[in-house]
Amino acid sequence: MNLSIFFEPLNEDLFAMFSKPRTLGAYISRFVSGFPDWRAADIAILGVHETRGRDKTDPAAQTTDPPARAVRKKLYSLTKGAGRCKIVDLGNLRPGITLDDTYLRLKEIVELLVSHNTIPIIIGGSHDLEYGQYLGYEHLERAVNMVTVDSRIDMLEEPDEPENRKQLRQILMHEPNFLFSFGQVGYQSYLVEPEVMATLEKLHFEAYRVGEVHKSLQEMEPIVRGADLLTFDVSAVRHQDAPGYEPANPFGLTGEEACQICWYAGLNDSLTSIGFYEYQPELDERELTAMTLATMIWYFIEGYYHRKNELQFTSNKFTKYAVGFHDNPDKMIFYKSKNGEKWWLEVEALSAEKGSRIVPCSYEDYLQAIKGEVPNRWVVTQARIG
């Protein structure tokens, strides 16, 4: 497929000054005149200037700068990390005639990149674009795991609500259903309807309040480590660190916490796409949000180049622990990486023919099992696999 027909090239005059030696921009091959060789790249950056999911306007009539423009300027100017760097910038995806056309176009791009082991970094656009990102995994013909970082849970039913407030419902209702697990990180209780929380609990999905993130950011690492795709709504970050969105919210993740989550995502051997959404550059007078997002992407890239490819649990890279329970012949199996502090938990299905599944967990889960308590992560995983 000739991907270049889907993209608008970048204006080199805007980015040439950000290609000084030792900056990340000097190592990114970008679409200016010739389309970059994305098949040889580890990571592909793409902008999606599509906001009809938020305001229903025609993208051709929009006068604001594409959200990816300011983020690119900040990202290109950052110092390159110590690892190798095989990154391309594909430019900006041309919006479809309708919003649904844009979803399908994004689906095709994500599907193709993921199939060739190139990780797309999507800079949107309204958060409903995560629906197109998710659809890009349908070709895998297996269940996938998704994590969203957002102050709200976008699962409203009312038809008059904008699309960026109900895309999770679209995902859950999509057929065929290939979503195995969903995790929500950083939601704020006073922004979420109780019925929505009840639905997530019924589906055995996990959701963590922003207060829980503040209390133990490290406990979010297993959630992020289990994801095949991750989306990040900039409204999850407090307004002081990222003012480029509305409605303004004085509470949320700090910029440092957001960068840490992106570092976890980069380290995740399973994660194959990440999207950043809801940045509104017209509200970002001093480009503070653009800098925050660029730094988050920088940490994701750094994390990627520190991956250890630790998914072969039969190898000698792991120590296996079997935890027995009083008066119960069954054991709970844990795996710990010898190269770090990462833990995994093996969960057997209730039905023998469905086998077992190994999921990321934390050291706290292991300590809980030693005390004779069943970790909640084991309970919800077994409920999903049946």
Disulfide bonds with the S-S distance in Angstrom:
none
